């Protein structure tokens, strides 16, 4: 894995190993003011495999992706793109709430590391 693309390559490798249609896996890497955004698109039939029961697979990928990002001093966010016309539309407010919760968890983790907990 190359340093700059390690996050994208990591997601692509893991997801292709999980799904039934690896040829339809598409991973895009974008950089904005909040850091790196990894957008994942898979075949609609494979969405359940990537998300997992109660979202545990997606959460695990996010956690490992943050570790890869930390290794390269980058804040990495992960988004699974829903197929057109499918799924529940999430409001911007819900997304902001999730971001705030995630930031609070990261701050807590940083404080625990500093305190040696």
Secondary structure as UniProt FT lines:
FT   TURN            3..5
FT   HELIX           6..18
FT   HELIX           22..24
FT   STRAND          26..32
FT   TURN            33..34
FT   STRAND          35..41
FT   HELIX           44..46
FT   HELIX           47..51
FT   HELIX           53..55
FT   HELIX           56..71
FT   TURN            72..73
FT   STRAND          76..80
FT   TURN            84..85
FT   HELIX           92..115
//
